[in-house]
Amino acid sequence: MLAREVLLAERRRVLSARADVLRAESARLLEGFAPVFGAADKATAAVGWARRYAPLIVGAMSLVLALRRPKRIVGFVGRAWSAWQLYRRARERFDALIQRLK
């Protein structure tokens, strides 16, 4: 029994050392992609920020639109309301469908 434990411990040590080598090699190979990963991280953070502050962003955009072209805001509000109602109905149907599939 002791010999088996020694063999397993040796095998574990060899595999651990191999994993360390492969990990280091992978890190070296991926160094060239660091700028791409950095840009993706920044884009993900920007999307998260926009989602958190969506009402503020929409409000600011609406204010700018209202100040620049006051007559257009009436049409914009009507289209925005219609889009919101369409989204709500579609979301309710989608949620109902998901519930039936569960």
N, C-alpha and C positions, 0 to 999 in steps of 0.2 A: 504494500500500500504506500509505503514511504517513497519508493522508487517512482511510482506514478505521480505523486505530488511534486517530486523534484522535476520530473519531465514536464509537467504542466506549468510549473513556475518558470522553467527555462523557456518553454514555448511562449508564455505570456511576455517574458522579457524581450524575446526576439521580435514578437509582433509589435510590442510597444515601441521598440527602437525603429522598426520599419515604418510604423505610423508617423513617428517624429520626422523621419527623413522625407516621407511623402508629403507631409504637411508643409515642411520648409520648402520643398521643391514647388509645390502648388503656389505658395505665397510668392516665390520668386517669379514664377511664370505669370502671375496675375498682377504684378507690379505695374505693368504697362497699361492696365485697365483702370488704374486708380482715378484718373481724371473723369472717366466715364461714370464710374461708380459714384464719385463725388457729385457730378452733375445730376445723376439720378436721385441721389439723396436730397439735393437742394430742390429739385422739382417736386419730390414727394412732400417735402416740408412746405413748399409754397402751396400745393394743393390742400394740404391740411389746414394751413392758415386761412386760405380762401373759404374753405368749408366752415371753419369756426366763425368767421366774420362775414358770412354771406349776406345777412340782413343789412349790415353796415355798408357793404360794397354796393348792394342794390339800391339802398337809400341814397348814397352819394351819387351814383350814376343817374338816378331819377332826378335828383336835385339839379345836377348839371344840365340834364336834358330839359327840365322845366325852365331853367333860367335862359338857356340858349334858344329854345324854340317852344314857347308856351303852348302854341296851338297843337303841336304834335303830341303833347303829353296826353291829351284826351284819347287819341287813338292808341297810344302806347299802353295806357292803363287798361283800356278795353281788351286789347290783345293779351296783355299779361294776365288779366283775370280769366279769360277764356283758356289760356294755357294752364293756369293753375287748376281750374276745374277739370280739364282733361287729364292732367296728371293725377289728381285725387281719384277720379273714377277709375283710371287705369290701375293705379296702385291698389285700390280696394278689390278690383277683379283679380289682380295678380295675387294678392294676399289670400283671397278666397280659394283660388286655384291651388296654391301651395298647401293650404290647410286640408283640402280634399285629397291631395296626393300623399299626405303624411299618414 
